[in-house]
Amino acid sequence: MADLQPYIAQPVEAAAPAHGPVDLYGLQAPPPPPDVRDVLAVLWSRWPLFLGTLLLCLVLGVVAIVKQKPVYQATAELLVETDKLVSPRRADDYQTLSEMLTAGTARSVETQVRVVQSSPILEEALRSLGRPSDRKTLADLKEKDLKVESAIDSDVIAVSVMSGSPRQAADLANAIGDTYIKRSQSANRESARGAKRFLEEQLTERKRQLTAAEDHLKRYKASVGIASVPEETTVRMDRLSKAENALAEADTQAKAVAAQLRTLRGELSGTEATVLASTISAANPLVTEARKQIATLESERAALLKEYQPNTPEVKTLNDRIVEARQQLSKELRRPMVADQRTVARNPTRTELLQQAADLKAQHMAQVARVASLGPLVASARQAVDQLPAKERTIVALSRDVSNLERAYTDLNTKHEEMSLREQAQLPSARLVEPADVPLVPVKPKVRIVLAVSALLGLMLATALTFFMDHLQDRLKSPRDTERRLGLATLGVIPEAGDVKGPIMVGPGDRTHVAESFRLLQERVCFANPDHPLRSVLVTSPGPGEGKTTTALNLATTLAASGLRVILVDGDLRQPALADALRLSPRPGLTNVVREGVPLEEALQDSPVPNLRVLVPGPLPPNPPDFLNSQACRRVLRRLGEMADFVVIDSVPSSLLSDGLVIANEVDGVLLVARWGRTSRESLRRVMARLQTTRAKALGLCVNGMRTSGGGYGYQDYYRHYRSYGLRKELGSEGPRLAEVEPPRVDPPAEPRHASHESASLT
């Protein structure tokens, strides 16, 4: 019974409420929300469109892969030795010896990345391979086919080249690396050669100065007749020189520390000595008390205004008290805080600056003391030197100049020998650590990514297109769809009968899935209102050919098979079909009873089904709505309800015709019949609106012609299993085949009295 619960409904006034169908006990049950099953059902119902769109996107992706020219990438790795990098300037640009000594200063790896992809290197690499090196080729290579990048935290540079030929990509990557190495080696050799020439010039100049100084010293000694000076003179001169150097250094340091100290004191002057660490404030308690008093008085005034007028003495007195309380509140608000506790702490920034100032002051005092102590030493050394003969002092000074020039000449000579060795070594600044191999797999197009994107786009497009087409088709798709969109409960789902032609009427021993579906519909109709059992039902549909006559006939048949006395009324006064289907006489009928006074017992005809009698229309009236709306016709219908346990009335389609709606109030409920995949939701809405206008009681919906294979709405396996289960349960595991329990069929007459489009599609 759990599978039946979504389709059992309580009779309601007209259509079910907008927010959902009604359950067996009169409680409003919300319509089932859309879930994964509904999504899968829509996709399965239109699987050719979904699969076709997906395959189309995949085919387009494959075509794009096939049409795109494959691109291969080869990568060569260079190790840059930064300690051997040299300045790219010319040797004649060096101005001083210090600039020459910085010729081997390391350059950043990022700079070498720019050098590797420079035009001269690329042009030389292309020429070495015999490829064109014009401006357009270089521009395309830089923008599209070349990528030079350095690894993070390393001196390795990766040179990647992309080309349509894997061999050309590998050759060009290796050629760029080799060209860069040769260029760096040539630059190092040229730099060493330039530095060597510069050192040779400096050596020549220093040699000339040293020779001149030695000649001058020699001539001065000869002129004064002194071959050598006493050792005491040399010691005194050296002592004076050292003392003067120490004094100059101490004075310089003292001045530097004094400048730092002045700057620090300027910062201290703009820094607060203390800061507010925390503040704890307490509000005036009188302010709080005044506010509470005003609130209380306002509440009392509001209560008095419910019984007194605003100008009564009681209200005026209360107003005066409120004014006084507000004045007192204003006075207290102007007073300062009762408690204001603040915590003051030293400024940590100023403390740190003071510590630094103290350290600098100590250093300044130490340097000043050193200057003061060195002053007498310098004066004493100068006094000792002043006592020496002038000739000896001059000889010592000239000798010191010769010594300095000799030391400089020796240093230059050492650097010259180093540059000579570097020039002869021809050391490069980089080496090829990983040559580029010929790639085997192209990097473009990325087959997996293109296929994945094509599949993803195909899924999205196929899903969107499937739901769009499903939305455009305003046809009944499933009972859940009807319940969710229209709020109309589904009482029965009748599967299609296959290739069987002509009307089908279930028999007592029929166990096919069609027969069991009609029995299930009969049970739900009977239990639609357990408190007030139904005794009459009007069967109608939005349009013709939707199976309402077949549904009415089989509903009456199953009711009669359950032991009830049932009367089946053919209320279709335009194109009746029951008389032909059951091989009954076309008269007397309903019109004969109403207009000619034929007794109702004579008009009722027995059918092949026990307990089932049929009332045919009889001669068709010219205006069926007026005929059915007449008091005489209504009395006949009420009389039928007294003569049977259950009355089933077949009616015309109600979407555009009003025949059945005029008698909808004479029955206990209206059963709507719709055909799966044919009936539109709009026609169902129109019928429900017309039922609401006539205040008829809509029981629910019977979905006719549901497919038992395909469609994807979850009913196929249920019916196949139920059909097999029903046969085995009733006939045993070795029971007869379906063909042996064919339901009884009544062949239509050779010349039917009423040709009907609906009778041709009763199944």
Buried (B, 14 or more C-beta within 10 A) or exposed (E): EEEEEBBBBBBBEBBBEEEBBBBBEEEBBEBBEEEEBBEEBBBBBBEEBBBEBBEBBBEBBBEBBEEEEBBBBBBBBBBBBBEBBBBEEEBEEBEEBEBBEEBBEBBEBEEBBEBBBEEEBBBBBBEBEEBEBEEEBBEEBBEEBBBBBBEEEEBBBBBBBBBEEBEBBBBBBBBBBBBBBBBBBEBBBBBBBBBBBBBBEBBEEBBEBBEEBBEEBEEBBEEBEBEEBEEEBBEBBEBBBEBBEBBEBBBEBBEBBBEBBEEBEEEBEEEEEEEEEEEEEEEBEBBEBBBEBBEEBEEBBEEBEEEBEEEEEEBEEBEEBBEEBBEBBEEBEEEEEEEEEEEEEEBEEBEEBBEBBEBBBEBBEBBBEBBEEBBEBBEEBBEBBEEBEEBBBBBBEBBBBBEEBEEBBEEBBEBBEEBBEBBEEEBBBBEBEEBBEEBEEBBBBEBEEBBEBBBEBBBEBBBEBBBEEBEEEEBBBBBBBBBBBBBBBBBBBBBBBEEEEBBBBBBBEBBBBBBBBBBBBBBBBBBBBEEEEBBBBBBBBBBBBBBBBBBBBBBBBBBBBBEBBBBBBBBBBBBBBBBBBBEBEBBBBBBBBBBEEBEBEEBBBEBEBEBBBBBBBBBBBEEBBEBBBBEEBBEBBEEBBEEBBBBBBBBBBBBEBBBBBBBBEBBBBBBBBBBBBBBBBEBBBBBBEBBBEBEBBBBBBBBBBBBBEEBBBBBBEBBBEBBEEBBEEEBEEEBEEEEEBEBBEBEBEEEBEBEBEBBBBBB
